[in-house]
């Protein structure tokens, strides 16, 4: 087999998913987007859906148990 300098290229293509949120969570997401828009001084309102991926990423990054389990899974 040919040895190449590049290893596998990670799949960084966005994946579209559909989720159903409880009404209360959606209201909070909309409120969060409004507050963030005001705090950043942006003129155009922020789309609440654009907050979901960074929020999930921040949540998973901050979850020590998840990080440990993920590392254990990758070490197999």
N, CA and C atoms as an extended XYZ file, in Angstrom:
228
Properties=species:S:1:pos:R:3:atomname:S:1:resname:S:1:resid:I:1 pbc="F F F"
N         0.848       -1.178        0.000 N   UNK     1
C         0.000        0.000        0.000 CA  UNK     1
C         0.893        1.240        0.000 C   UNK     1
N         0.506        2.252       -0.732 N   UNK     2
C         1.257        3.488       -0.829 CA  UNK     2
C         1.146        4.278        0.461 C   UNK     2
N         2.281        4.764        0.931 N   UNK     3
C         2.271        5.581        2.143 CA  UNK     3
C         2.202        7.048        1.727 C   UNK     3
N         1.178        7.730        2.192 N   UNK     4
C         0.966        9.133        1.861 CA  UNK     4
C         1.243       10.014        3.063 C   UNK     4
N         1.555       11.248        2.820 N   UNK     5
C         1.795       12.184        3.916 CA  UNK     5
C         0.513       12.567        4.644 C   UNK     5
N        -0.572       12.621        3.912 N   UNK     6
C        -1.847       12.972        4.529 CA  UNK     6
C        -2.536       11.728        5.055 C   UNK     6
N        -3.136       11.877        6.209 N   UNK     7
C        -3.955       10.783        6.723 CA  UNK     7
C        -5.399       11.060        6.298 C   UNK     7
N        -6.318       10.362        6.883 N   UNK     8
C        -7.727       10.546        6.524 CA  UNK     8
C        -8.152       11.993        6.752 C   UNK     8
N        -8.918       12.517        5.836 N   UNK     9
C        -9.439       13.877        5.953 CA  UNK     9
C       -10.729       13.800        6.766 C   UNK     9
N       -10.807       14.561        7.852 N   UNK    10
C       -12.022       14.500        8.673 CA  UNK    10
C       -13.231       15.028        7.909 C   UNK    10
N       -14.365       14.422        8.154 N   UNK    11
C       -15.608       14.847        7.520 CA  UNK    11
C       -16.142       16.037        8.306 C   UNK    11
N       -15.918       17.237        7.783 N   UNK    12
C       -16.373       18.422        8.490 CA  UNK    12
C       -17.559       19.074        7.799 C   UNK    12
N       -18.181       18.317        6.917 N   UNK    13
C       -19.372       18.816        6.232 CA  UNK    13
C       -20.506       18.890        7.253 C   UNK    13
N       -21.196       20.016        7.311 N   UNK    14
C       -22.315       20.115        8.257 CA  UNK    14
C       -23.377       19.054        7.984 C   UNK    14
N       -23.981       18.588        9.035 N   UNK    15
C       -25.041       17.593        8.937 CA  UNK    15
C       -26.327       18.252        9.399 C   UNK    15
N       -27.346       18.163        8.583 N   UNK    16
C       -28.628       18.775        8.929 CA  UNK    16
C       -29.472       17.756        9.685 C   UNK    16
N       -29.973       18.158       10.844 N   UNK    17
C       -30.866       17.300       11.616 CA  UNK    17
C       -32.108       18.095       11.987 C   UNK    17
N       -33.158       17.397       12.284 N   UNK    18
C       -34.391       18.030       12.713 CA  UNK    18
C       -34.698       17.546       14.124 C   UNK    18
N       -34.980       18.478       15.000 N   UNK    19
C       -35.319       18.119       16.381 CA  UNK    19
C       -36.599       18.830       16.783 C   UNK    19
N       -37.290       18.240       17.715 N   UNK    20
C       -38.455       18.884       18.306 CA  UNK    20
C       -38.054       19.357       19.692 C   UNK    20
N       -38.273       20.633       19.950 N   UNK    21
C       -37.952       21.208       21.253 CA  UNK    21
C       -39.233       21.461       22.027 C   UNK    21
N       -39.186       21.261       23.332 N   UNK    22
C       -40.328       21.673       24.133 CA  UNK    22
C       -40.524       23.193       23.975 C   UNK    22
N       -41.769       23.633       24.048 N   UNK    23
C       -42.074       25.055       23.849 CA  UNK    23
C       -41.272       25.949       24.788 C   UNK    23
N       -41.100       25.525       26.025 N   UNK    24
C       -40.356       26.340       26.997 CA  UNK    24
C       -38.889       26.488       26.586 C   UNK    24
N       -38.297       25.419       26.054 N   UNK    25
C       -36.906       25.484       25.602 CA  UNK    25
C       -36.806       26.413       24.400 C   UNK    25
N       -37.765       26.343       23.491 N   UNK    26
C       -37.756       27.230       22.325 CA  UNK    26
C       -37.885       28.691       22.752 C   UNK    26
N       -38.775       28.955       23.689 N   UNK    27
C       -38.926       30.341       24.181 CA  UNK    27
C       -37.617       30.843       24.791 C   UNK    27
N       -36.960       29.991       25.558 N   UNK    28
C       -35.680       30.392       26.153 CA  UNK    28
C       -34.610       30.599       25.087 C   UNK    28
N       -34.617       29.780       24.057 N   UNK    29
C       -33.657       29.926       22.965 CA  UNK    29
C       -33.884       31.258       22.238 C   UNK    29
N       -35.134       31.597       21.992 N   UNK    30
C       -35.464       32.875       21.353 CA  UNK    30
C       -35.032       34.034       22.253 C   UNK    30
N       -35.309       33.928       23.544 N   UNK    31
C       -34.906       34.978       24.481 CA  UNK    31
C       -33.389       35.115       24.526 C   UNK    31
N       -32.687       33.991       24.518 N   UNK    32
C       -31.223       34.010       24.537 CA  UNK    32
C       -30.691       34.731       23.291 C   UNK    32
N       -31.280       34.409       22.129 N   UNK    33
C       -30.858       35.051       20.881 CA  UNK    33
C       -31.101       36.558       20.936 C   UNK    33
N       -32.232       36.975       21.489 N   UNK    34
C       -32.536       38.410       21.603 CA  UNK    34
C       -31.537       39.102       22.527 C   UNK    34
N       -31.246       38.481       23.654 N   UNK    35
C       -30.296       39.062       24.612 CA  UNK    35
C       -28.905       39.142       24.004 C   UNK    35
N       -28.491       38.076       23.320 N   UNK    36
C       -27.177       38.053       22.680 CA  UNK    36
C       -27.086       39.119       21.580 C   UNK    36
N       -28.157       39.295       20.830 N   UNK    37
C       -28.191       40.321       19.780 CA  UNK    37
C       -27.982       41.702       20.393 C   UNK    37
N       -28.711       41.985       21.477 N   UNK    38
C       -28.564       43.293       22.148 CA  UNK    38
C       -27.167       43.467       22.720 C   UNK    38
N       -26.654       42.419       23.345 N   UNK    39
C       -25.340       42.506       23.995 CA  UNK    39
C       -24.219       42.712       22.981 C   UNK    39
N       -24.383       42.141       21.787 N   UNK    40
C       -23.335       42.268       20.777 CA  UNK    40
C       -23.483       43.536       19.945 C   UNK    40
N       -24.613       44.229       20.088 N   UNK    41
C       -24.821       45.463       19.349 CA  UNK    41
C       -25.167       45.254       17.891 C   UNK    41
N       -25.523       44.036       17.524 N   UNK    42
C       -25.895       43.745       16.138 CA  UNK    42
C       -27.249       44.374       15.815 C   UNK    42
N       -27.392       44.827       14.583 N   UNK    43
C       -28.655       45.424       14.162 CA  UNK    43
C       -29.673       44.352       13.805 C   UNK    43
N       -29.225       43.324       13.092 N   UNK    44
C       -30.128       42.257       12.663 CA  UNK    44
C       -30.303       41.240       13.781 C   UNK    44
N       -31.519       40.778       13.990 N   UNK    45
C       -31.737       39.765       15.026 CA  UNK    45
C       -31.035       38.455       14.670 C   UNK    45
N       -30.540       37.795       15.680 N   UNK    46
C       -29.844       36.520       15.519 CA  UNK    46
C       -30.869       35.393       15.411 C   UNK    46
N       -30.657       34.487       14.457 N   UNK    47
C       -31.531       33.332       14.298 CA  UNK    47
C       -31.276       32.375       15.459 C   UNK    47
N       -32.298       32.105       16.282 N   UNK    48
C       -32.100       31.217       17.424 CA  UNK    48
C       -31.548       29.842       17.045 C   UNK    48
N       -31.883       29.339       15.868 N   UNK    49
C       -31.405       28.019       15.441 CA  UNK    49
C       -29.885       27.995       15.314 C   UNK    49
N       -29.273       29.140       15.029 N   UNK    50
C       -27.820       29.205       14.887 CA  UNK    50
C       -27.100       29.052       16.232 C   UNK    50
N       -27.833       29.138       17.324 N   UNK    51
C       -27.242       28.994       18.655 CA  UNK    51
C       -27.106       27.537       19.080 C   UNK    51
N       -27.874       26.657       18.471 N   UNK    52
C       -27.951       25.279       18.948 CA  UNK    52
C       -26.610       24.558       18.859 C   UNK    52
N       -25.941       24.619       17.708 N   UNK    53
C       -24.664       23.906       17.559 CA  UNK    53
C       -23.602       24.417       18.531 C   UNK    53
N       -23.391       25.754       18.652 N   UNK    54
C       -22.383       26.200       19.617 CA  UNK    54
C       -22.753       25.865       21.064 C   UNK    54
N       -24.047       25.878       21.374 N   UNK    55
C       -24.463       25.519       22.735 CA  UNK    55
C       -24.181       24.046       23.022 C   UNK    55
N       -24.493       23.176       22.066 N   UNK    56
C       -24.213       21.753       22.243 CA  UNK    56
C       -22.720       21.504       22.350 C   UNK    56
N       -21.958       22.181       21.513 N   UNK    57
C       -20.508       22.017       21.556 CA  UNK    57
C       -19.951       22.463       22.904 C   UNK    57
N       -20.396       23.604       23.397 N   UNK    58
C       -19.937       24.106       24.694 CA  UNK    58
C       -20.329       23.149       25.810 C   UNK    58
N       -21.559       22.618       25.731 N   UNK    59
C       -22.033       21.677       26.741 CA  UNK    59
C       -21.159       20.421       26.774 C   UNK    59
N       -20.916       19.843       25.600 N   UNK    60
C       -20.131       18.605       25.554 CA  UNK    60
C       -18.670       18.842       25.931 C   UNK    60
N       -18.121       19.989       25.555 N   UNK    61
C       -16.741       20.314       25.911 CA  UNK    61
C       -16.593       20.455       27.424 C   UNK    61
N       -17.612       20.985       28.064 N   UNK    62
C       -17.556       21.198       29.508 CA  UNK    62
C       -17.937       19.992       30.350 C   UNK    62
N       -18.387       18.939       29.723 N   UNK    63
C       -18.825       17.746       30.447 CA  UNK    63
C       -17.640       16.803       30.642 C   UNK    63
N       -17.076       16.812       31.851 N   UNK    64
C       -15.887       16.007       32.142 CA  UNK    64
C       -16.141       14.516       31.960 C   UNK    64
N       -17.310       14.065       32.368 N   UNK    65
C       -17.642       12.651       32.228 CA  UNK    65
C       -17.678       12.228       30.767 C   UNK    65
N       -18.243       13.077       29.924 N   UNK    66
C       -18.295       12.782       28.492 CA  UNK    66
C       -16.897       12.752       27.898 C   UNK    66
N       -16.072       13.733       28.248 N   UNK    67
C       -14.710       13.780       27.704 CA  UNK    67
C       -13.937       12.522       28.073 C   UNK    67
N       -14.088       12.093       29.338 N   UNK    68
C       -13.371       10.899       29.803 CA  UNK    68
C       -13.876        9.658       29.076 C   UNK    68
N       -15.197        9.522       28.957 N   UNK    69
C       -15.762        8.357       28.276 CA  UNK    69
C       -15.395        8.364       26.798 C   UNK    69
N       -15.378        9.520       26.187 N   UNK    70
C       -15.018        9.629       24.768 CA  UNK    70
C       -13.562        9.207       24.574 C   UNK    70
N       -12.698        9.658       25.448 N   UNK    71
C       -11.274        9.296       25.340 CA  UNK    71
C       -11.106        7.794       25.523 C   UNK    71
N       -11.797        7.215       26.487 N   UNK    72
C       -11.730        5.777       26.736 CA  UNK    72
C       -12.209        5.021       25.496 C   UNK    72
N       -13.267        5.508       24.882 N   UNK    73
C       -13.809        4.880       23.673 CA  UNK    73
C       -12.809        4.959       22.527 C   UNK    73
N       -12.130        6.092       22.416 N   UNK    74
C       -11.155        6.271       21.326 CA  UNK    74
C        -9.876        5.467       21.550 C   UNK    74
N        -9.564        5.164       22.799 N   UNK    75
C        -8.344        4.429       23.126 CA  UNK    75
C        -8.472        2.929       22.822 C   UNK    75
N        -9.648        2.449       22.572 N   UNK    76
C        -9.845        1.008       22.330 CA  UNK    76
C        -9.189        0.567       21.072 C   UNK    76
